[in-house]
Amino acid sequence: MNGSSKRILILGGTGFVGRHVCEKLTRMGCSMTVITRRASQAAAIQNLPRVRVLEGDVYNSAFLAKCMAQHDVVINLIAILHGSEAAFSKAHVQLPQVIAEACLASGVKRLIHISALGASPDGPSAYQRSKAQGEALLKQAGLDLTLLQPSVIFGADDKFLNLFAQLQQIAPVVPLAGASTRFQPVWVEDVASAVAHCVMDAKTQGHTYEICGPEIWTLKELVQKSGQWAGVKGGRGRWVFGIPHTLAWLQAFLMELAPGQPLMSRDNLRSMQVDNVSSGNALSLKELNIQASSVYSIAPGYLGYKGACTKLDVFRAKGRP
């Protein structure tokens, strides 16, 4: 696929997934404009060839329409995992409405929108419901729309397996809410490849793709493995055990009170009332000619444990025999 003639506007291009998408499209020869609130957040992509970074308010429809002019495709990667119902509505419902209005005003009809696996108007969490509302708005907007619905995304700079691994460096045991919830984690590079494929292939217009990895894991299994792959307790990891709902709710509430982004919120807990796995009734990475990579093949490499050699490397670095 040759992207030398493609001009792409990206919203959310400075985030975890966005950085990988920009790198992937750069290698394909695309020209990109990335809109961000603060250019200082774009350090990871500013040196990429054919990437232009603009500061601005993506909720301003007139500004967005002006930015869209002279572009062929719009990619929306903006999302939040934590927040109030109003915050979810702003990011996942109001913004898609603004994007649709700007697309129609600018004449750019091609939109690739990253939603979420499990998005449902009847979902137990505000996150799931708001994602579904955003999808519905875009489907009704008369755009050339492709929807991607990824499961939980992992990768070298993720805030998922890395956080659980770091937690086990300091916690003697890990009491875990939602321990039995099942996920189908997908590698961030595979998500970026899916976005790139949709940019290049007009036949993906009008379709929704469930973006999942090849393996299904419970949250408990993922947490256990993250500790083992990070070399906690010599590769054995900590004791991870599930806790009942009442304690889980209290744990999530206390995490929300801590400074910074919580490891888990009460809304996350509501999301985990349903498994986050492929329905089997939708298009997938396979239809995009992408062979999904497994957690086993990727995560141990970036979490850092290399077996007994890890301890030897530590001793060598300290100059010990």
Sequence and secondary structure as in RCSB ss.txt:
>XXXX:A:sequence
MNGSSKRILILGGTGFVGRHVCEKLTRMGCSMTVITRRASQAAAIQNLPRVRVLEGDVYNSAFLAKCMAQHDVVI
NLIAILHGSEAAFSKAHVQLPQVIAEACLASGVKRLIHISALGASPDGPSAYQRSKAQGEALLKQAGLDLTLLQP
SVIFGADDKFLNLFAQLQQIAPVVPLAGASTRFQPVWVEDVASAVAHCVMDAKTQGHTYEICGPEIWTLKELVQK
SGQWAGVKGGRGRWVFGIPHTLAWLQAFLMELAPGQPLMSRDNLRSMQVDNVSSGNALSLKELNIQASSVYSIAP
GYLGYKGACTKLDVFRAKGRP
>XXXX:A:secstr
   TT EEEEESTTSHHHHHHHHHHHHTT EEEEEES GGGGHHHHTSTTEEEEE  TT HHHHHHHHTT SEEE
E    SS  HHHHHIIIIIHHHHHHHHHHHHT  EEEEE  TT  TT SSHHHHHHHHHHHHHHTTT EEEEEEE
 SEE TT SSHHHHHHHHHH SEEEETTTT EE  EEHHHHHHHHHHHHH GGGTT EEEE  S  EEHHHHHHH
HHHHTTGGGGT  EEEE  HHHHHHHHHHHHHSSSS SS HHHHHHTTS BS  SSSEEGGGGT     HHHHHH
HHH   TTHHHHHHHHHTT  
